Amino acid sequence: MARTFFTSDTHFGHRSLLSAKMHRPRPFSSIEEHDEALIRAWNAVVRPDDIVWHLGDFAYRCDLSYAAGIRARLNGRIRLIRGNHDDLGEQLEWSGPVVDVQRVFVQDPGMPKPQALWCSHYAHRSYPHEHHGDLHLYGHSHGSLPGTRTSLDVGVDCWDWAPVRLEAILKRMAATPVTDPAA
């Protein structure tokens, strides 16, 4: 049975991510080392038949052929939710149309019932169905926005450079201190 994963902000080919000028530079000596580490981390957890929701910023500032080559090496049936750096992503082949936001229902093995998720590249303070049990997953912030019990960053900066399953997301959300009176 296929499993479902979430990730964001891989930024394949984006050399500037390694620069000290960045708010949170990534700890790799070259973009090639970065990209190979992310590919290894991805393929270590994702099987070919798994579903991966990529919440934006797949590749940036590289050739289309380079981005397509990376995409071809990644396991899974990948769906892209558009990020602010997805000009290249728009031109790649995905397992469905590129969208701005998506309500996703996940029922992985071992889950008693489906969980509805509001997925976007950007964090939302409010989103559809939030008062009916939907959770919110986002990227873009590279770990700079603290998560809540109902909303969390799934970017690679927060998850050891790899896509993450809902089970781990739910555990992290449950361990988040309640700071919002509405939570």
NURO-622334 format. One line per 8 residues: number of its first residue (from 0); for each residue x, y, z of N, C-alpha, C, O, CB. Coordinates in Angstrom, 3 decimals, always signed. Glycine has a CB too. Layout:
% residues N
NUM	X:Y:Z:X:Y:Z:X:Y:Z:X:Y:Z:X:Y:Z ~ ...
% end
This chain:
% residues 183
0	+0.836:-1.174:+0.000:+0.000:+0.000:+0.000:+0.893:+1.254:+0.000:+1.879:+1.328:+0.734:-0.958:-0.011:+1.222 ~ +0.534:+2.213:-0.820:+1.295:+3.457:-0.915:+1.167:+4.265:+0.377:+0.114:+4.299:+1.015:+0.816:+4.293:-2.120 ~ +2.255:+4.901:+0.732:+2.275:+5.794:+1.886:+2.338:+7.231:+1.366:+2.704:+7.467:+0.215:+3.490:+5.478:+2.838 ~ +1.976:+8.187:+2.227:+1.963:+9.591:+1.831:+3.021:+10.367:+2.600:+3.154:+10.220:+3.815:+0.575:+10.207:+2.061 ~ +3.773:+11.196:+1.879:+4.826:+12.027:+2.452:+4.581:+13.482:+2.088:+3.865:+13.795:+1.137:+6.218:+11.570:+1.963 ~ +5.199:+14.368:+2.875:+5.146:+15.807:+2.622:+6.551:+16.376:+2.735:+7.363:+15.921:+3.541:+4.176:+16.521:+3.613 ~ +6.820:+17.379:+1.911:+8.108:+18.072:+1.975:+7.956:+19.433:+1.323:+6.925:+19.737:+0.723:+9.236:+17.247:+1.281 ~ +8.986:+20.242:+1.447:+8.983:+21.569:+0.836:+10.403:+22.113:+0.801:+11.281:+21.660:+1.535:+8.048:+22.533:+1.605
8	+10.603:+23.082:-0.059:+11.826:+23.891:-0.070:+13.110:+23.092:-0.272:+14.107:+23.328:+0.410:+11.927:+24.646:+1.207 ~ +13.083:+22.158:-1.201:+14.311:+21.440:-1.534:+15.307:+22.359:-2.240:+16.516:+22.222:-2.048:+13.997:+20.223:-2.415 ~ +14.822:+23.280:-3.042:+15.684:+24.259:-3.723:+16.864:+23.597:-4.430:+17.998:+24.064:-4.327:+16.201:+25.286:-2.722 ~ +16.594:+22.514:-5.143:+17.675:+21.871:-5.887:+18.326:+22.882:-6.828:+17.634:+23.663:-7.481:+17.146:+20.647:-6.681 ~ +19.653:+22.865:-6.893:+20.397:+23.741:-7.790:+20.577:+25.169:-7.309:+21.223:+25.955:-8.002:+19.731:+23.769:-9.085 ~ +20.043:+25.537:-6.168:+20.053:+26.921:-5.682:+21.309:+27.191:-4.836:+21.285:+27.040:-3.615:+18.775:+27.211:-4.852 ~ +22.383:+27.584:-5.487:+23.684:+27.801:-4.833:+23.626:+28.820:-3.692:+24.350:+28.678:-2.707:+24.699:+28.261:-5.858 ~ +22.796:+29.820:-3.807:+22.740:+30.881:-2.787:+22.308:+30.364:-1.414:+22.571:+31.017:-0.404:+21.785:+31.975:-3.235
16	+21.656:+29.210:-1.361:+21.229:+28.644:-0.070:+22.402:+28.321:+0.844:+22.238:+28.199:+2.058:+20.411:+27.387:-0.299 ~ +23.579:+28.185:+0.259:+24.750:+27.804:+1.039:+25.519:+29.019:+1.537:+26.489:+28.877:+2.280:+25.663:+26.920:+0.213 ~ +25.101:+30.197:+1.140:+25.812:+31.436:+1.431:+25.603:+31.900:+2.870:+24.523:+31.741:+3.439:+25.369:+32.520:+0.476 ~ +26.645:+32.469:+3.436:+26.551:+33.035:+4.781:+25.597:+34.226:+4.811:+25.172:+34.650:+5.886:+27.938:+33.458:+5.279 ~ +25.255:+34.770:+3.643:+24.322:+35.889:+3.570:+22.887:+35.444:+3.841:+22.028:+36.267:+4.156:+24.409:+36.558:+2.204 ~ +22.628:+34.154:+3.719:+21.291:+33.623:+3.968:+21.014:+33.622:+5.470:+21.927:+33.489:+6.285:+21.146:+32.192:+3.382 ~ +19.740:+33.774:+5.819:+19.317:+33.765:+7.224:+19.742:+32.460:+7.910:+20.256:+32.473:+9.029:+17.782:+33.949:+7.328 ~ +19.521:+31.350:+7.230:+19.888:+30.029:+7.758:+20.591:+29.249:+6.648:+19.963:+28.416:+5.994:+18.623:+29.248:+8.283
24	+21.886:+29.502:+6.423:+22.570:+28.790:+5.341:+22.580:+27.281:+5.593:+22.685:+26.826:+6.732:+24.011:+29.309:+5.187 ~ +22.471:+26.533:+4.525:+22.472:+25.074:+4.665:+23.906:+24.564:+4.791:+24.818:+25.109:+4.170:+21.763:+24.404:+3.458 ~ +24.103:+23.521:+5.593:+25.457:+23.072:+5.960:+26.121:+22.132:+4.947:+26.506:+21.016:+5.293:+25.402:+22.384:+7.282 ~ +26.250:+22.580:+3.722:+26.881:+21.764:+2.692:+27.980:+22.583:+2.034:+27.872:+23.806:+1.947:+25.842:+21.276:+1.640 ~ +29.030:+21.926:+1.572:+30.172:+22.644:+0.988:+29.942:+23.042:-0.464:+30.624:+23.927:-0.982:+31.417:+21.792:+1.080 ~ +28.987:+22.396:-1.123:+28.684:+22.731:-2.522:+27.221:+22.396:-2.800:+26.595:+21.636:-2.061:+29.630:+21.958:-3.510 ~ +26.688:+22.970:-3.867:+25.300:+22.660:-4.224:+25.180:+21.211:-4.683:+24.137:+20.583:-4.500:+24.796:+23.615:-5.329 ~ +26.229:+20.689:-5.270:+26.210:+19.277:-5.675:+26.105:+18.366:-4.453:+25.342:+17.400:-4.460:+27.477:+18.930:-6.490
32	+26.877:+18.676:-3.397:+26.792:+17.902:-2.153:+25.383:+18.033:-1.554:+24.800:+17.044:-1.110:+27.869:+18.383:-1.129 ~ +24.849:+19.246:-1.546:+23.492:+19.508:-1.049:+22.472:+18.658:-1.795:+21.679:+17.942:-1.183:+23.140:+21.002:-1.191 ~ +22.502:+18.743:-3.118:+21.506:+18.046:-3.924:+21.615:+16.538:-3.769:+20.597:+15.854:-3.667:+21.653:+18.427:-5.384 ~ +22.835:+16.010:-3.749:+23.014:+14.564:-3.580:+22.549:+14.110:-2.198:+21.965:+13.034:-2.070:+24.486:+14.179:-3.793 ~ +22.797:+14.908:-1.167:+22.346:+14.563:+0.188:+20.816:+14.522:+0.254:+20.244:+13.624:+0.872:+22.899:+15.579:+1.218 ~ +20.158:+15.496:-0.382:+18.692:+15.525:-0.381:+18.112:+14.362:-1.184:+17.107:+13.776:-0.781:+18.186:+16.856:-0.949 ~ +18.728:+14.027:-2.305:+18.264:+12.881:-3.100:+18.398:+11.593:-2.281:+17.472:+10.782:-2.243:+19.072:+12.766:-4.432 ~ +19.552:+11.404:-1.624:+19.758:+10.201:-0.798:+18.735:+10.135:+0.334:+18.144:+9.084:+0.581:+21.190:+10.183:-0.214
40	+18.526:+11.268:+1.023:+17.574:+11.306:+2.145:+16.159:+10.996:+1.654:+15.417:+10.260:+2.305:+17.606:+12.692:+2.844 ~ +15.792:+11.561:+0.506:+14.467:+11.333:-0.085:+14.283:+9.855:-0.400:+13.320:+9.233:+0.047:+14.280:+12.185:-1.367 ~ +15.202:+9.299:-1.165:+15.049:+7.915:-1.630:+15.234:+6.886:-0.521:+14.848:+5.728:-0.686:+16.036:+7.637:-2.735 ~ +15.819:+7.288:+0.606:+15.943:+6.385:+1.759:+14.604:+6.152:+2.442:+14.417:+5.130:+3.102:+16.940:+6.946:+2.765 ~ +13.660:+7.098:+2.290:+12.365:+6.940:+2.959:+11.194:+6.740:+2.002:+10.198:+6.122:+2.378:+12.096:+8.137:+3.814 ~ +11.290:+7.247:+0.775:+10.177:+7.184:-0.184:+10.375:+6.008:-1.136:+11.439:+5.855:-1.735:+10.058:+8.512:-0.983 ~ +9.341:+5.183:-1.269:+9.361:+4.071:-2.224:+8.773:+4.547:-3.557:+8.090:+5.571:-3.593:+8.561:+2.839:-1.670 ~ +9.026:+3.830:-4.642:+8.517:+4.265:-5.956:+7.004:+4.466:-6.024:+6.540:+5.335:-6.761:+8.909:+3.266:-6.991
48	+6.222:+3.683:-5.272:+4.762:+3.801:-5.354:+4.174:+4.776:-4.332:+2.964:+5.001:-4.335:+4.134:+2.442:-5.165 ~ +4.996:+5.357:-3.462:+4.509:+6.306:-2.462:+4.091:+7.620:-3.117:+4.503:+7.934:-4.234:+5.587:+6.564:-1.398 ~ +3.272:+8.372:-2.407:+2.821:+9.691:-2.858:+3.587:+10.743:-2.071:+3.679:+10.662:-0.846:+1.269:+9.866:-2.674 ~ +4.135:+11.728:-2.769:+4.846:+12.823:-2.109:+4.207:+14.138:-2.532:+4.130:+14.450:-3.721:+6.370:+12.805:-2.459 ~ +3.753:+14.902:-1.552:+3.259:+16.254:-1.794:+4.408:+17.208:-1.527:+4.843:+17.361:-0.386:+2.012:+16.591:-0.895 ~ +4.897:+17.846:-2.573:+5.983:+18.821:-2.451:+5.338:+20.206:-2.391:+4.712:+20.645:-3.356:+7.013:+18.710:-3.657 ~ +5.491:+20.889:-1.259:+4.805:+22.154:-1.031:+5.619:+23.359:-1.491:+5.661:+24.385:-0.812:+4.474:+22.296:+0.429 ~ +6.253:+23.231:-2.630:+6.853:+24.374:-3.296:+8.345:+24.538:-3.151:+8.976:+24.018:-2.231:+6.227:+25.565:-2.815
56	+8.894:+25.294:-4.114:+10.324:+25.588:-4.232:+11.147:+24.308:-4.431:+12.046:+23.983:-3.655:+10.815:+26.337:-2.984 ~ +10.796:+23.607:-5.500:+11.488:+22.365:-5.843:+12.928:+22.632:-6.283:+13.868:+22.076:-5.715:+10.731:+21.625:-6.949 ~ +13.095:+23.480:-7.294:+14.430:+23.803:-7.822:+14.457:+25.280:-8.189:+13.426:+25.875:-8.505:+14.788:+22.910:-9.067 ~ +15.660:+25.868:-8.143:+15.747:+27.302:-8.406:+17.144:+27.663:-8.902:+18.152:+27.148:-8.419:+15.400:+28.110:-7.138 ~ +17.169:+28.558:-9.873:+18.419:+29.088:-10.422:+19.357:+28.002:-10.946:+20.564:+28.026:-10.706:+19.132:+29.894:-9.371 ~ +18.770:+27.058:-11.663:+19.548:+26.035:-12.348:+18.890:+25.803:-13.706:+17.807:+26.323:-13.973:+19.630:+24.702:-11.505 ~ +19.540:+25.030:-14.551:+18.969:+24.714:-15.863:+17.771:+23.797:-15.716:+17.686:+23.006:-14.776:+20.022:+24.065:-16.773 ~ +16.849:+23.913:-16.657:+15.688:+23.028:-16.672:+16.127:+21.570:-16.773:+15.540:+20.699:-16.131:+14.752:+23.387:-17.839
64	+17.145:+21.303:-17.568:+17.620:+19.917:-17.719:+18.180:+19.385:-16.398:+18.017:+18.205:-16.086:+18.700:+19.832:-18.825 ~ +18.838:+20.246:-15.624:+19.360:+19.837:-14.321:+18.191:+19.490:-13.383:+18.195:+18.441:-12.738:+20.247:+20.964:-13.704 ~ +17.196:+20.380:-13.316:+16.024:+20.146:-12.457:+15.284:+18.878:-12.879:+14.854:+18.101:-12.026:+15.067:+21.358:-12.507 ~ +15.131:+18.661:-14.188:+14.455:+17.459:-14.693:+15.253:+16.203:-14.332:+14.670:+15.167:-14.012:+14.261:+17.548:-16.229 ~ +16.568:+16.294:-14.384:+17.415:+15.156:-14.012:+17.266:+14.792:-12.549:+17.230:+13.612:-12.198:+18.868:+15.462:-14.313 ~ +17.180:+15.794:-11.702:+16.955:+15.554:-10.260:+15.586:+14.904:-10.071:+15.461:+13.887:-9.388:+17.048:+16.895:-9.436 ~ +14.563:+15.501:-10.683:+13.195:+14.986:-10.562:+13.135:+13.510:-10.965:+12.469:+12.713:-10.304:+12.224:+15.816:-11.433 ~ +13.818:+13.152:-12.029:+13.801:+11.774:-12.530:+14.446:+10.791:-11.549:+14.139:+9.599:-11.587:+14.517:+11.700:-13.873
72	+15.313:+11.259:-10.692:+16.020:+10.381:-9.747:+15.258:+10.171:-8.436:+15.649:+9.330:-7.626:+17.390:+10.955:-9.442 ~ +14.192:+10.913:-8.222:+13.468:+10.840:-6.953:+12.355:+9.797:-6.996:+11.585:+9.732:-7.955:+12.886:+12.205:-6.602 ~ +12.282:+8.993:-5.957:+11.214:+8.004:-5.836:+9.873:+8.689:-5.580:+9.809:+9.814:-5.085:+11.528:+7.007:-4.707 ~ +8.818:+7.980:-5.930:+7.474:+8.412:-5.578:+6.719:+9.073:-6.712:+7.280:+9.492:-7.724:+7.541:+9.343:-4.438 ~ +5.412:+9.146:-6.488:+4.509:+9.879:-7.381:+4.369:+11.271:-6.779:+3.654:+11.462:-5.795:+3.091:+9.152:-7.542 ~ +5.047:+12.227:-7.367:+5.202:+13.538:-6.756:+4.193:+14.528:-7.310:+4.021:+14.656:-8.523:+6.613:+14.057:-6.970 ~ +3.524:+15.230:-6.391:+2.592:+16.308:-6.719:+3.223:+17.608:-6.246:+3.804:+17.646:-5.161:+1.175:+16.080:-6.060 ~ +3.122:+18.666:-7.029:+3.719:+19.948:-6.676:+2.656:+20.989:-6.361:+1.736:+21.226:-7.144:+4.612:+20.441:-7.801
80	+2.809:+21.603:-5.194:+2.042:+22.795:-4.835:+2.993:+23.968:-5.065:+4.098:+24.000:-4.524:+1.496:+22.742:-3.322 ~ +2.555:+24.911:-5.860:+3.408:+26.003:-6.338:+3.983:+26.840:-5.198:+3.266:+27.258:-4.289:+2.624:+26.897:-7.276 ~ +5.305:+27.075:-5.270:+5.981:+27.982:-4.351:+6.393:+29.245:-5.075:+6.156:+29.383:-6.275:+7.202:+27.307:-3.717 ~ +7.003:+30.158:-4.364:+7.417:+31.415:-4.985:+8.646:+31.258:-5.880:+8.970:+32.177:-6.632:+7.700:+32.443:-3.916 ~ +9.331:+30.128:-5.819:+10.485:+29.864:-6.678:+10.238:+28.639:-7.567:+11.112:+27.780:-7.691:+11.750:+29.656:-5.823 ~ +9.085:+28.556:-8.167:+8.770:+27.377:-8.971:+8.585:+27.661:-10.454:+7.766:+27.010:-11.103:+7.540:+26.740:-8.448 ~ +9.324:+28.613:-11.004:+9.292:+28.807:-12.461:+9.746:+27.533:-13.167:+9.155:+27.139:-14.173:+10.189:+30.005:-12.878 ~ +10.787:+26.888:-12.652:+11.242:+25.614:-13.227:+10.240:+24.504:-12.929:+9.941:+23.679:-13.792:+12.635:+25.233:-12.677
88	+9.729:+24.491:-11.715:+8.778:+23.454:-11.315:+7.571:+23.396:-12.217:+7.034:+22.320:-12.478:+8.332:+23.678:-9.903 ~ +7.144:+24.537:-12.690:+5.992:+24.603:-13.601:+6.256:+23.824:-14.895:+5.317:+23.369:-15.548:+5.658:+26.070:-13.931 ~ +7.519:+23.674:-15.260:+7.884:+23.065:-16.539:+8.223:+21.576:-16.430:+8.476:+20.924:-17.443:+9.057:+23.800:-17.127 ~ +8.228:+21.041:-15.220:+8.565:+19.630:-15.026:+7.315:+18.762:-15.055:+6.190:+19.255:-14.979:+9.309:+19.432:-13.702 ~ +7.540:+17.473:-15.167:+6.433:+16.516:-15.194:+6.125:+16.044:-13.775:+7.020:+15.609:-13.049:+6.768:+15.307:-16.110 ~ +4.859:+16.133:-13.388:+4.404:+15.749:-12.053:+3.279:+14.731:-12.169:+2.785:+14.467:-13.265:+3.935:+16.987:-11.249 ~ +2.880:+14.166:-11.048:+1.805:+13.173:-11.024:+0.429:+13.812:-10.891:-0.497:+13.196:-10.363:+2.024:+12.199:-9.886 ~ +0.298:+15.012:-11.355:-0.957:+15.751:-11.327:-0.663:+17.200:-11.640:+0.500:+17.586:-11.761:-1.670:+15.612:-9.955
96	-1.697:+18.006:-11.772:-1.476:+19.420:-12.102:-0.803:+20.174:-10.957:-0.989:+19.833:-9.789:-2.804:+20.092:-12.451 ~ -0.026:+21.191:-11.293:+0.567:+22.078:-10.287:-0.547:+23.000:-9.797:-1.259:+23.606:-10.597:+1.794:+22.905:-10.875 ~ -0.692:+23.102:-8.471:-1.764:+23.899:-7.876:-1.181:+24.872:-6.851:-0.041:+24.721:-6.412:-2.826:+22.984:-7.214 ~ -1.981:+25.870:-6.478:-1.545:+26.836:-5.467:-1.758:+26.325:-4.047:-0.901:+26.522:-3.186:-2.282:+28.149:-5.650 ~ -2.861:+25.686:-3.800:-3.186:+25.086:-2.507:-3.950:+23.792:-2.786:-4.494:+23.604:-3.874:-4.030:+26.074:-1.599 ~ -3.982:+22.912:-1.798:-4.703:+21.660:-2.002:-5.158:+21.106:-0.661:-4.382:+21.052:+0.293:-3.824:+20.631:-2.743 ~ -6.413:+20.697:-0.595:-6.903:+19.942:+0.553:-6.608:+18.481:+0.253:-7.067:+17.939:-0.753:-8.449:+20.192:+0.819 ~ -5.847:+17.852:+1.124:-5.376:+16.483:+0.927:-5.948:+15.615:+2.040:-5.957:+16.017:+3.203:-3.813:+16.415:+0.909
104	-6.422:+14.435:+1.685:-6.910:+13.461:+2.660:-5.921:+12.309:+2.704:-5.611:+11.706:+1.677:-8.350:+12.957:+2.301 ~ -5.428:+12.007:+3.898:-4.428:+10.947:+4.061:-5.000:+9.860:+4.956:-5.498:+10.135:+6.047:-3.103:+11.508:+4.657 ~ -4.922:+8.623:+4.482:-5.224:+7.468:+5.318:-4.152:+6.429:+5.052:-4.345:+5.495:+4.274:-6.660:+6.897:+5.031 ~ -3.034:+6.606:+5.704:-1.922:+5.685:+5.575:-2.188:+4.426:+6.385:-3.077:+4.408:+7.236:-0.618:+6.347:+6.022 ~ -1.420:+3.371:+6.122:-1.574:+2.143:+6.911:-1.486:+2.433:+8.406:-0.607:+3.168:+8.854:-0.506:+1.113:+6.515 ~ -2.396:+1.855:+9.162:-2.407:+2.026:+10.604:-3.221:+3.208:+11.101:-3.421:+3.356:+12.306:-1.030:+2.165:+11.081 ~ -3.692:+4.050:+10.194:-4.516:+5.190:+10.611:-5.967:+4.748:+10.702:-6.481:+4.124:+9.774:-4.368:+6.386:+9.622 ~ -6.641:+5.066:+11.819:-8.026:+4.627:+11.979:-9.005:+5.333:+11.039:-10.019:+4.752:+10.653:-8.458:+4.846:+13.399
112	-8.709:+6.577:+10.671:-9.590:+7.317:+9.774:-8.752:+8.324:+8.992:-7.630:+8.639:+9.389:-10.734:+8.032:+10.566 ~ -9.288:+8.829:+7.888:-8.524:+9.806:+7.100:-8.333:+11.118:+7.856:-9.184:+11.526:+8.647:-9.225:+10.076:+5.769 ~ -7.205:+11.766:+7.599:-6.928:+13.094:+8.155:-6.916:+14.083:+7.003:-6.216:+13.876:+6.013:-5.564:+13.125:+8.943 ~ -7.689:+15.157:+7.125:-7.717:+16.206:+6.113:-6.651:+17.241:+6.435:-6.459:+17.623:+7.590:-9.115:+16.864:+6.032 ~ -5.960:+17.689:+5.386:-4.865:+18.643:+5.532:-5.023:+19.765:+4.517:-5.358:+19.518:+3.359:-3.496:+17.942:+5.360 ~ -4.784:+20.990:+4.947:-4.753:+22.144:+4.044:-3.285:+22.406:+3.752:-2.531:+22.803:+4.640:-5.471:+23.424:+4.670 ~ -2.880:+22.185:+2.505:-1.474:+22.278:+2.125:-1.233:+23.477:+1.222:-1.943:+23.690:+0.239:-1.023:+20.996:+1.428 ~ -0.225:+24.249:+1.571:+0.138:+25.441:+0.818:+1.633:+25.679:+0.994:+2.238:+25.204:+1.955:-0.691:+26.681:+1.284
120	+2.218:+26.413:+0.062:+3.620:+26.784:+0.245:+3.752:+27.734:+1.432:+4.769:+27.731:+2.125:+4.190:+27.436:-1.042 ~ +2.738:+28.533:+1.658:+2.781:+29.578:+2.678:+1.985:+29.198:+3.923:+0.972:+28.504:+3.839:+2.252:+30.881:+2.110 ~ +2.460:+29.663:+5.078:+1.731:+29.462:+6.325:+0.499:+30.365:+6.333:+0.565:+31.529:+5.938:+2.639:+29.751:+7.556 ~ -0.609:+29.818:+6.782:-1.865:+30.569:+6.874:-2.245:+30.719:+8.341:-2.108:+29.777:+9.121:-3.008:+29.861:+6.078 ~ -2.707:+31.866:+8.706:-3.235:+32.045:+10.066:-4.630:+31.455:+10.167:-5.063:+31.032:+11.239:-3.260:+33.541:+10.456 ~ -5.320:+31.430:+9.052:-6.659:+30.874:+8.982:-6.767:+30.121:+7.655:-6.170:+30.531:+6.660:-7.761:+31.994:+9.107 ~ -7.510:+29.045:+7.638:-7.636:+28.236:+6.429:-8.957:+27.471:+6.458:-9.542:+27.283:+7.525:-6.441:+27.259:+6.293 ~ -9.427:+27.029:+5.296:-10.706:+26.315:+5.247:-10.711:+25.067:+6.138:-9.710:+24.356:+6.225:-11.023:+25.921:+3.808
128	-11.798:+24.819:+6.769:-12.046:+23.629:+7.588:-11.172:+23.544:+8.839:-11.069:+22.476:+9.443:-11.833:+22.401:+6.759 ~ -10.536:+24.657:+9.240:-9.683:+24.611:+10.433:-10.479:+24.279:+11.687:-9.947:+23.678:+12.620:-8.965:+25.941:+10.619 ~ -11.749:+24.665:+11.716:-12.584:+24.391:+12.893:-13.308:+23.050:+12.793:-14.155:+22.729:+13.627:-13.603:+25.506:+13.080 ~ -12.971:+22.279:+11.777:-13.588:+20.968:+11.590:-12.545:+19.855:+11.565:-12.804:+18.769:+11.047:-14.401:+20.947:+10.299 ~ -11.370:+20.124:+12.121:-10.362:+19.081:+12.270:-9.265:+19.048:+11.225:-8.335:+18.251:+11.348:-11.019:+17.798:+12.271 ~ -9.339:+19.896:+10.189:-8.242:+19.925:+9.213:-6.990:+20.501:+9.871:-7.069:+21.380:+10.729:-8.635:+20.762:+7.956 ~ -5.854:+19.997:+9.457:-4.565:+20.518:+9.892:-3.941:+21.272:+8.720:-4.371:+21.114:+7.577:-3.622:+19.368:+10.395 ~ -2.937:+22.086:+9.001:-2.315:+22.903:+7.964:-0.825:+22.594:+7.857:-0.096:+22.641:+8.848:-2.529:+24.398:+8.254
136	-0.383:+22.276:+6.638:+1.034:+22.039:+6.369:+1.517:+23.091:+5.384:+0.796:+23.463:+4.459:+1.277:+20.599:+5.814 ~ +2.741:+23.568:+5.585:+3.287:+24.634:+4.757:+4.805:+24.500:+4.666:+5.409:+23.650:+5.322:+2.896:+26.016:+5.321 ~ +5.402:+25.345:+3.851:+6.851:+25.453:+3.718:+7.237:+26.915:+3.803:+6.775:+27.638:+4.686:+7.347:+24.827:+2.385 ~ +8.076:+27.344:+2.896:+8.495:+28.736:+2.681:+9.331:+29.341:+3.798:+10.259:+30.094:+3.504:+7.300:+29.576:+2.486 ~ +9.057:+29.058:+5.034:+9.713:+29.749:+6.146:+11.044:+29.120:+6.555:+11.756:+29.686:+7.385:+8.794:+29.775:+7.333 ~ +11.391:+27.977:+5.998:+12.673:+27.311:+6.292:+12.892:+27.143:+7.792:+14.004:+27.323:+8.288:+13.835:+28.107:+5.690 ~ +11.833:+26.798:+8.504:+11.929:+26.525:+9.932:+11.916:+27.750:+10.822:+12.096:+27.624:+12.033:+13.150:+25.768:+10.195 ~ +11.710:+28.929:+10.263:+11.753:+30.143:+11.087:+10.429:+30.461:+11.781:+10.394:+31.284:+12.696:+12.155:+31.315:+10.236
144	+9.342:+29.819:+11.355:+8.043:+30.016:+12.017:+7.789:+28.851:+12.965:+7.864:+27.695:+12.548:+6.885:+30.139:+10.969 ~ +7.493:+29.126:+14.213:+7.209:+28.007:+15.118:+5.900:+27.328:+14.748:+4.928:+27.992:+14.388:+7.156:+28.490:+16.572 ~ +5.878:+26.027:+14.836:+4.664:+25.270:+14.561:+3.681:+25.396:+15.704:+4.007:+25.899:+16.780:+4.991:+23.805:+14.311 ~ +2.474:+24.930:+15.449:+1.440:+24.892:+16.478:+0.908:+23.462:+16.539:+1.436:+22.565:+15.882:+0.283:+25.925:+16.180 ~ -0.116:+23.266:+17.313:-0.721:+21.932:+17.390:-1.564:+21.598:+16.167:-2.017:+20.465:+16.008:-1.575:+21.823:+18.633 ~ -1.773:+22.593:+15.298:-2.592:+22.351:+14.103:-1.926:+22.805:+12.809:-2.516:+22.655:+11.740:-3.917:+23.050:+14.247 ~ -0.723:+23.353:+12.872:-0.065:+23.914:+11.693:+1.443:+23.728:+11.815:+2.023:+24.017:+12.861:-0.418:+25.415:+11.522 ~ +2.088:+23.240:+10.730:+3.512:+22.901:+10.849:+4.242:+23.013:+9.518:+3.685:+22.727:+8.458:+3.670:+21.492:+11.398
152	+5.492:+23.434:+9.594:+6.400:+23.534:+8.456:+6.924:+22.131:+8.122:+7.462:+21.445:+8.991:+7.583:+24.519:+8.764 ~ +6.764:+21.710:+6.869:+7.257:+20.397:+6.437:+8.486:+20.521:+5.542:+8.852:+19.568:+4.854:+6.155:+19.635:+5.701 ~ +9.123:+21.692:+5.547:+10.310:+21.909:+4.729:+11.468:+21.023:+5.154:+11.555:+20.598:+6.306:+10.727:+23.359:+4.794 ~ +12.356:+20.750:+4.206:+13.494:+19.866:+4.479:+14.398:+20.393:+5.588:+15.079:+19.612:+6.252:+14.306:+19.669:+3.220 ~ +14.413:+21.710:+5.795:+15.232:+22.291:+6.867:+14.794:+21.778:+8.242:+15.590:+21.752:+9.181:+15.149:+23.828:+6.828 ~ +13.544:+21.376:+8.354:+12.969:+20.955:+9.639:+12.959:+19.444:+9.839:+12.692:+18.970:+10.944:+11.565:+21.472:+9.757 ~ +13.248:+18.680:+8.781:+13.056:+17.228:+8.830:+14.259:+16.461:+8.297:+14.091:+15.505:+7.540:+11.824:+16.843:+8.043 ~ +15.449:+16.856:+8.671:+16.677:+16.143:+8.294:+16.796:+15.922:+6.793:+17.280:+14.882:+6.347:+16.734:+14.810:+9.000
160	+16.352:+16.908:+6.015:+16.525:+16.964:+4.559:+15.658:+15.966:+3.802:+15.886:+15.750:+2.612:+17.963:+16.724:+4.213 ~ +14.673:+15.351:+4.450:+13.877:+14.302:+3.807:+12.375:+14.591:+3.906:+11.938:+15.326:+4.792:+14.190:+12.941:+4.440 ~ +11.593:+14.012:+2.999:+10.134:+14.065:+3.147:+9.715:+13.371:+4.443:+10.428:+12.510:+4.958:+9.431:+13.406:+1.928 ~ +8.555:+13.756:+4.957:+8.096:+13.252:+6.244:+6.664:+12.726:+6.119:+5.860:+13.244:+5.343:+8.179:+14.357:+7.324 ~ +6.371:+11.695:+6.894:+5.024:+11.118:+6.908:+4.161:+11.799:+7.953:+4.660:+12.427:+8.887:+5.083:+9.610:+7.176 ~ +2.865:+11.661:+7.776:+1.901:+12.301:+8.655:+2.068:+11.855:+10.110:+1.888:+12.662:+11.022:+0.492:+12.004:+8.179 ~ +2.401:+10.617:+10.336:+2.581:+10.104:+11.699:+3.603:+10.949:+12.476:+3.355:+11.315:+13.626:+3.035:+8.626:+11.660 ~ +4.741:+11.258:+11.858:+5.770:+12.074:+12.516:+5.302:+13.518:+12.677:+5.600:+14.164:+13.681:+7.084:+12.034:+11.714
168	+4.572:+14.017:+11.690:+4.029:+15.377:+11.766:+3.071:+15.488:+12.948:+3.142:+16.444:+13.721:+3.307:+15.758:+10.446 ~ +2.181:+14.517:+13.088:+1.209:+14.526:+14.188:+1.903:+14.452:+15.548:+1.473:+15.109:+16.496:+0.227:+13.357:+14.039 ~ +2.972:+13.657:+15.652:+3.717:+13.567:+16.913:+4.348:+14.909:+17.260:+4.313:+15.330:+18.416:+4.804:+12.478:+16.825 ~ +4.930:+15.587:+16.260:+5.550:+16.881:+16.528:+4.490:+17.918:+16.911:+4.703:+18.727:+17.814:+6.348:+17.359:+15.298 ~ +3.362:+17.887:+16.227:+2.282:+18.819:+16.574:+1.807:+18.580:+18.007:+1.612:+19.532:+18.763:+1.099:+18.672:+15.587 ~ +1.622:+17.334:+18.378:+1.129:+16.999:+19.724:+2.121:+17.425:+20.802:+1.712:+17.739:+21.920:+0.858:+15.491:+19.834 ~ +3.414:+17.441:+20.489:+4.436:+17.827:+21.455:+4.646:+19.341:+21.513:+5.417:+19.824:+22.342:+5.743:+17.144:+21.118 ~ +3.981:+20.080:+20.658:+4.116:+21.544:+20.621:+3.336:+22.157:+21.789:+2.159:+21.852:+21.975:+3.606:+22.120:+19.255
176	+3.988:+23.015:+22.570:+3.261:+23.659:+23.674:+2.090:+24.511:+23.150:+2.183:+25.136:+22.094:+4.226:+24.540:+24.507 ~ +1.015:+24.517:+23.896:-0.144:+25.330:+23.524:+0.167:+26.770:+23.898:+0.331:+27.092:+25.075:-1.460:+24.828:+24.230 ~ +0.247:+27.637:+22.889:+0.502:+29.064:+23.138:-0.621:+29.925:+22.589:-0.751:+31.096:+22.946:+1.835:+29.490:+22.514 ~ -1.426:+29.340:+21.723:-2.521:+30.070:+21.082:-3.807:+29.771:+21.842:-4.186:+28.605:+21.948:-2.660:+29.681:+19.569 ~ -4.495:+30.786:+22.377:-5.724:+30.530:+23.125:-6.805:+29.836:+22.302:-7.697:+29.200:+22.862:-6.263:+31.820:+23.659 ~ -6.732:+29.954:+20.982:-7.736:+29.302:+20.135:-7.414:+27.836:+19.899:-8.251:+27.105:+19.369:-7.846:+30.022:+18.802 ~ -6.220:+27.386:+20.278:-5.790:+26.002:+19.995:-6.500:+24.991:+20.855:-6.248:+23.792:+20.735:-4.300:+25.861:+20.194
% end
